């Protein structure tokens, strides 16, 4: 027994004197190793997800047509507007013929810019659309001022009636009082026998008719009419109507835009490329429009399909280059009503029961 204990003690002492090398265990525990593996896996998954998002974004960008790209639309609008504004500068040095051509070109470009905005309406934020329309209105006012200052237009003549002695002399005096001092006596005699107020020069109760030679490719305007019927047999370049009350307006195909402002209780019947209506109430439109109608600050406007006919209208359609197969009479954009899911309460479709069938 003693010998066994001595042997055991001897081996223990020997073991203590030896340098025992323990196995090298990894620094990371099993849990840390699993966490590192998960982290690496998540990073790879995130990278793959970002690559997939970028690929889809690139695909969407390739699928968007240039005419649907908001940034490109805004850039194009700014460029075209700047071109028109440049055309309206330095007009003093131009001769009358060149001046007329310059203003006509500016008018056509502005009409194209308005059509561009109408066609781009659905691809742009409502805030941008309102600002762009305000810019167009500003340029339109400048263009109107330039045309009035540099090329004052003669008033359109009414049907000439025979007058003698005191009646003709009295009418000539009245016309001079309302600001027609630049006209000759012959032009004054051709102007009108319409009754008008001296304060506002409102023409009341007249039937006004114009034909192709007076209208073709011209910028036509009428204002301050009450209880009148205006009939235009031809294809003007543009039509401006302002301050009309209780009037009926019939016009052949307008190759450009129709601008209506501050009218009340009127009926308008015409084909056109673009319609813009401002500050107008209680009026109806029998319309053929190849783009979209635009209304602003209006209410109680009715719309129906164009249904007027006259001899020579087909030829006037051809001259205007309007597409007879495309009519967006029921598509109206109200710039005071931006809720796309609801129709604006400011306009309505004229019912079949209320619609005028014949204009004879």
BELGI-V66437 format. One record per backbone hydrogen bond with DSSP energy under -0.5 kcal/mol. CO is the residue of the C=O (numbers start at 1). NH is the residue of the N-H. Records with the same first field share a line. If there is no record, write none. Layout:
# BELGI-V66437
CO=NH / NH
This chain:
# BELGI-V66437
1=5
2=6
3=7
4=8
5=9
6=10
7=11
8=12
9=13
10=14
11=15
12=16
13=17
14=18
18=20
19=21
20=22
23=25
29=33
30=34
31=35
32=36
33=37
34=38
35=39
36=40
37=41
38=42
39=43
40=44
41=45
42=46
43=47
44=48
45=49
46=50
47=51
48=52
49=53
50=54
51=55
52=56
53=57
54=58
55=59
56=60
57=61
58=62
59=63
60=64
65=68
66=69
68=70
69=73
70=74
71=75
72=76
73=77
74=78
75=79
76=80
77=81
78=82
79=83
80=84
81=85
82=86
83=87
84=88
86=89
91=94
95=99
96=100
97=101
98=102
99=103
100=104
101=105
102=106
103=107
104=108
105=109
106=110
107=111
108=112
109=113
110=114
111=115
112=116
113=117
114=118
115=119
116=120
118=121
120=123
121=124
125=129
126=130
127=131
128=132
129=133
130=134
131=135
132=136
133=137
134=138
135=139
136=140
137=141
138=142
139=143
140=144
141=145
142=146
143=147
144=148
145=149
146=150
147=151
164=167 / 168
165=169
166=170
167=171
168=172
169=173
170=174
171=175
172=176
173=177
174=178
175=178 / 180
176=179
180=183
184=188
185=189
186=190
187=191
188=191 / 192
190=158
191=158
195=204
197=201
202=197 / 204
203=226
204=195
206=208 / 229
208=231
210=233
211=214 / 215
212=215 / 216
215=218
218=220 / 237 / 238
220=240
222=242
224=203
225=245
226=205
228=230 / 248
229=208 / 231
230=250
231=210 / 233
232=234 / 252
235=217
236=255
237=256
238=220
239=259
240=222
241=261
242=224
243=225
244=264
245=227
247=267
248=230
249=269
250=232
251=271
253=255
254=273
256=273 / 274
257=239
258=260 / 276
259=241
260=278
261=243
263=281
264=246
266=284
267=249
268=286
269=251
270=288
271=254
272=290
273=291
274=258
275=294
276=260
277=296
278=262
280=299
281=265
283=302
284=268
285=287 / 304
286=270
287=306
288=272
289=328
292=275
293=333
294=277
295=335
296=279
299=282
300=283
301=348
302=285
303=350
304=287
310=313
312=316
313=317
314=318
315=319
316=320
317=321 / 322
322=324
323=326
325=327
328=331
330=332
331=293
332=334
333=295 / 335
334=337
338=340
339=342
344=347
346=301
348=303
351=355
355=357
